[in-house]
């Protein structure tokens, strides 16, 4: 059931608690056109960007339509014939065991013995990425014996379904009851609804935790990250993926930049503010890269054109003209060059974090 729209104004930065801020601009819901005006501010201390006024926690469901993009599960990827599945798994098991040292696959059907299997596995180089379902490398965890993984904001659980196939004991947390139900019914996954705080996982429990496109939706990031730190194993890794306010895209498009996703993105980060948040929570960034995401540029171009026309249209159409394609490709290429020379200019931040003091 949708709740009533309600907003709250923040007196201090929701990350570092400092007062001084710079008001940037008012923005509206460009994707779904739900009425309301929200201000974007930048903290002068930690440099986090935050909405104020913003939707209250209680009113937030009002701003998430049931067809919200994150809730869709990739069902196509899970359908295949039995014979196909077996031969694919035979090769997959061999590569996972021989190349990535996923020991759990030792007892599964695979090429044996290792003396023969290992050279074959290395020759199958083009299939390496497919052996871990073509996950972005950062999302493919190193092997941990009886490893436990948690995906916070898991949607229907497609990602933890993959991790389960890779031998991980998997859990998901998801605020949408609909999305969680799909994953539970279709894949028998352990997906808990509500927030992380509702489930009280044990201390030091998870070897691998992921938060993909989650942090920007969270009202209370410091509290949440402290909870993540509590349940993260001392040798565990936390992977965060979130829009990058230091990106070329934001600099180029400003208010029309697609990933602002007002009002569902409450707080947005750059490298500086993500570091400040990690520090406050007792975590540290072990590795950070930025990645380009051309699709975000298309959204931004579309928002920019609609704003110029002043029609107040919302939504994205996903079909583009030659000029739009050319523009998006040019900005994307520029972004790739900047990333190539070591600038954090990509559309998204991808960070690997660990508990403080643990650097191995
Ligand atoms: Zn701050």
Boltz pocket constraint, residues with backbone or C-beta under 6 A from the ligand:
constraints:
  - pocket:
      binder: B
      contacts: [[A, 13], [A, 14], [A, 15], [A, 16], [A, 17], [A, 18], [A, 43], [A, 44], [A, 45], [A, 46], [A, 47], [A, 48]]
      max_distance: 6.0
